[in-house]
Structure formats: C-alpha cells, structure tokens
C-alpha cells in the first residue's frame, strides 16, 4: 500500500536526537492519577472523605473513546494475556479533547503506562512523535500521524502493531487540562536539564517550579532544546511524575477539600475509553501499592535519525531493542529490561 504523508503539522520538520533513568517512579497519566487518586483515598480516606473523592472522580470523568474491535476484517489485535495480570494504558496528550473532533487534533504526546501484576511498579514509556512506523491501513509514517488519521483507535492499533502487545485502555487529556492540573496544585517542581526560553517564559537549568501557561510551554517546547522532540518527551515524563508526586503528597491528601478538588478537576480534563468502567477503576485502584519512587520513566528505543522517502525528518526504530521491550511488556519482566537498559 502506498505511504500516506503525515497531515500538515506546524510543529514538524525539526530533526530530533537522544534521552532517560531507572527503578521506581510515578505518573501524570490521566487514568493512573485517576486510579491512584482512588487508591490514596483507600489508604488515607474513610467515610465521607472517601465518598467525596470517589464521587468527584466518577461524576466528572468523561467516556467517549472506542477501542479497536477484534474484527479480523479490520486487522486482528494481539490477544490479551490475563495470566500475567498486567495492564497497559495508552496516554494521549492532544490539542483536541473532544472525541468527535479527534481527526482534527494532533497527538502531542504518546505514552504507554504499564502496571505490573503485583501493582507495585509502573513504567511510563514515551513513543516519540517522529518515530517512523507502520500505521495500519496507511503505510509507513510518523507515529503521531495515526491520531490525525484515525484518532485514539488507530493510535492503539498502531502501538499494538509496533509492539505486538495488547493495549487495555486509552486516556486522552487536552493541553488546557494540563494547565489546570498544575494550577490546582499551586505549581510543581521539576529538575530541568537544559536552560531555555519559550513564549516569554525562562526555564533555567536545575530545579524549577512551574504552573499554568509556564508549565504548558515547558512540555510543548522542542525547537529550543538540543535534542528536539526527545528532550521534550523527557520534560513531559518529568512533569507527569511531578504532578503525581505533588497530587499524592502528604500535604495535599491530608487536606480533604484540596485533594477532592484535585481529583474532581483531574477527572473533568480527561476522556477515557468506553470500556473503562467506574468499577474497574475502583478495582485497579484498590490493587495498587505504588509510591512516587515506584514509577520508571523511559523512552521507546531508537537506533538513529533519518529522512523518509517524502522528505520528513524521522526517528528510526531500534527493532532489536524494541523486540526486547515488547517481550518485557508481554511477559511482565520490565524490571529486567530496565536493569539491562538503565538509560532507556
């Protein structure tokens, strides 16, 4: 099948280059924070507090994303592996939160959150937007083109084709929602590896506290960074961790009003797939035994950078290492993968 060029992307065209870290850290991703929020209420809250947090979550969360079907005519999906007991969430940051407008938005970030069977480890894997992959039904293209061409469902199918691993659920958040989360928390603190300026904001090297528009441009900027999109993906992972760490910190969860507001506002900013029920969120939440140090942040493996036949700057997949990552996701051996590749 002929390759379909990526839709016009005002952010595309800048070559990217390398980035990452090791054992135990934690997540921005909508469901995981959503899920972790309910978890924390189980650990910290009782009675009315627990009821308020649970109600803030379930009353505000939006559904509206259809997962790909298992219909062979549309390309069979990898089979679920219930014996491993793992869960894989696809996390999408988009310029368009409305599932009805999914073809009009761009996938600003693509991540997979893997929960291990024991629920005491989580792994956030970034898939750089310029990774050159097979998009089912459209040929080879940058991975972020999948969202523009077919929304969350095609993005899931693309990730499943790339990894041959079943993706269980999808969580979509709009960028304006991201701003809201950092404001709700009064700012989050991250360690910035490279000093840069973006849209009137200065980001010095070292520990910085960011929120609102300042946080938005910290995770969106790539042109001012030496490694382009890969540095941006690293910034996104670090902010995810910071949001979760702050949202689940003692001073927030010990304040019922503040924690309830955080969970409620979080839920308002996300859209999840239709199969992710309130009961499943609660069940998963109650099974979690995670702290912020239990979240590993890593990047899908690349072997280098190049140019596609139609002249786009692309990230080339390291197929051998990706096969190892895929096996680790499938067999619940991500701890061994991270030990072998401590820098991702």
N, C-alpha and C positions, 0 to 999 in steps of 0.2 A: 504494500500500500504506500502511496506517495506520502512524504512527510508534509505536515501542515505547519507553516510558520507560526510562531507564537504571536498572539494578538499584540498590537502596539502597546508598549509599556514605557511610560515616560521615565521609569527608573532603570530601564535595562540598558545594556551596552557597555557597562564598565567592567573590565576584567576583575576577577576576584583572586584571592590566594589564601594560605592555610590558618587553623586554631584548635584548646580544651583542658580536663582534670580527672581524679579518682575517688574511691569508695565511700559513698554515702552523702547525698544531698537532696534538695526538695523543690517544688513546682509552682508556677503561675497557673498552669492549665486549668482552665475552667472546671472540668469535672473533678480533677484531682483536688483542687482547692475546695470545690463544692463538696466533694466527697470527704475531704479532710475536715471541712467545717463541721459536718455532721458527726464525724468521728470525734472531734475535740469536744463537741457537746456531750458525747457519751462519756468522755473521760472527766470533763470539768463540770458540766451542767447536770442538774437534776430538776425534776418538777417543772415549774413554769419556765425556767430558763431554757431547758431542753426543748420544751414545746414551742417557745417563741422562735428559737433558731431553726427548728425543723420546719415550722410554718413559714418563716421568712424565705427559706430555700424553696420548698415545694410550691408555694403560692406565686413565686416570681419567675421560676425557671421556665424557659420557652422551649417547646419542641417544634419541629417542622422540617427536619432533615431526614430524607430517606436513604438508608444504606443500599448498596448494590444488591440486586437479587442474586439468588443462586441459579437462576435460569441459564442452562447451558448455552442458549442462543445468544446471550449477552457476554459469554465468557465465564467459565466456571471459576468460583472463588476458592482459595485454599480452605481445606476443611478445618473446623475448629478442633482444638486439641484439649478437650475437657480434662483429660487425665493429668495434664500439667497444672491445671488450676490457675494459670496466668491470665492477665487481662492486658489488652493493648488499646489505648485511646489515641485517636488521631486528633491533634490540636491544630486548629487553623486560625491564624490571625488574618482578618480580611478588611478591606476598605468598605465592604458591604456586608452588613449583619443580616439583612433580610433574605431568607432562603428563596423568596420569589425573585430576587434580583441577583441570584448567585452568579449568573453568567456575566454580569456587568462588573463585578468586583474583581480585585486581584488578590491572590493568596500572598500576603505579605510575609508570612512565616508558616512553615510546615514542620510539625514535630510529632513524634510518637512517644507516648508515655507508657512504659512497660512496668506493670506491677508483678512482682514475683509471687509464687504460690503462697509463701508464708506471710506475705503482705508486710514484710519488714524492710523491703528495699524497693526503690522506684528508680527508673532510668529514663531520662529525657533525652531523646535522640533528635537532633536537628537535621533536616534534609535541606541543604542549601537550595535556594530557588533556581539557581542556574545549573543544577545537576541535569545532565543530558541523559534522558531515559526513554523507554518505550511507553507511550501513552495508548492504552487500548483503544483501537478504532481510529487512531490519528497518526500513528507512526512515531518516529523519534522527535523529541522536543525537550525544551526545558521543563522541569517538573512543575513549576508554578503555572505553566500553560494549562495543566489539567483542570485547575479550578475555573479558569476563564472559559474553557471549552465545555465543561460538564459539571461544574460545581463540586460540592463535597463528595458526591457519589463517585464521580470519575477520579477524584483525587485518591479516594480509598482504593479503588480498583488499580490505580497506578502504583500505589505503595505496595499493594498485595502482589502485583505482577513483579515488582522490583525485588521484593524480599521473599516471596512465596510463604508469607506468614499472614494469618487471619487477623484483620483489624476488627475489634469488637464494637467500638463506639466512636462517635465523632462529636467534638465540641468546637463551636465556632464563636469567636469573640470579635467585635468591631473595635477599631482603634480608639474610638471615643470612649468605649467601655474601659479600655486600658487606662485612659486618663483618669476616669472616675475612681478606679481602684486605688491608684497611688494617692489621690486626694483624700479618699476615705481614711487612709492610714496615716495621713499627715506627712507623707513622704517616705521613701525607702532608701536605704543606704547600700551602695554597691562599690566594688573596687574597680575603678576604670583603668584599663591597661594602657590607653593611648590618649593623650590630650587632644581635643579637637573642638571645633566650633560648628554649630548648626542652627540656622534660622534664628540667630540672635542670642543663642544660649552658649555659654562657655562651659566646657567639661574638662577640668584639669585632671591630670593623672593622679591616681590614688583614690582614697575613699571619698565619695561624694554622696550627698543626699538629694534626691530628685523627686519631683511630683508634677502632675498635670502636664501641660504642654512641654515642659522641660523633659519629663520622662518620655513623652511620646517621641520627641526628636532624638532622644538618646537611643531608642530602639529602632528608629527608622533610618538614621543616617548611615550611609555607606561610602559616599564619594570622598569624604574627608578622612577615611580610615585607610591605613596602609594595605590591609588585606581585604578591602572592599566588603563584599557580602558575607564573607566568612567571619570577619570581625563583628559585623552587625549581628550575625546569628549568635555569636558568643555573648554579646551585650544582651540580647534577648533572653538567653538562658540564665544569665546572671540576675537580670531583673525579675524573672519568674521566681527564682529562688528567694530573692529579697522580699517579694510580695508575700510569698508563703510564710517565710520566717517571721515577718512582721505581723501578718494576719493571725498567726498561731502563737505569737509571743505571749508571755505571761501577763503583760500589762494590758493587752487587748482582750484576751479571753477571760480575764478576771473582771472585766467591765461589761456586764450583760448588755447594756444599751449600745456600747460601741461595737461589740462583737456581733450582735444581732444585726446592726446596721450594715456592717461589713459583709456578712453572709447574704443579707437581703439584696444589697446593691450588686454584689457579685452575680447573683442569680439573674438580676434584671439585664445584665450585659451579655449573657450567653444564650446561645441556641444549641440544643443537643439533638441527637437523632431520636426518632420517634420510638425506638425500641428501648431506650434508656429510661426505665420507669422509676418512679419515686421509691418503690420497694427495692429495686436493685441498687439504687444509690445508697439507701439506708443499709442494706445488707453488706455492700462493699465497704462502706464507711466503718461499720462496726467490726469488720475484719482487719482493718488497718492497724499497724503497730509502727508507725513511721514518726521520726523526728526530722528536723531540717537537715541533719547530718546524714540521713539515710537516702538522700537523693543524689544520684550520679548524673552529671551533665556531660554529654558527648555529642559528637558530630558523625553523621554517616560518612564512611570513608571515601576519599578522593585520591586519584593517582596523579592528578595534574590538571592543566587548564588548556583549552584549545579553542578552535573555531568550528562551528557547524558548517555543513555544506551551503547553507544560505547566509553565512557570514556573521552569525551570532557568537558572542563570547560565551563559552560554556565551561562548566566544571565536569571533568571526566571521572566517572565512577571507577573506584578500585574494585573490580569484580571479585578478585580472590578474597580480599578482606571483607567485602560485603557478604560473601557467602558465609564467612565465619560469624559475622554479626547476625545474619538471618538464622543460622543454626542455633546461636545462643538465645535469640528471642523465642524460637520454637521450642527448644529443649529446657528453657529456664536455667541457662548457665551464663547469664550476663555477668555475674561476679567474676567468672573465669576470663571472660572476654576483656573486661576492664583491667584485670590484673595483667593480661598479656599486652594490652594496648592502653597504658595509663594516660596517654595524652589523646585518646580518642582515635 
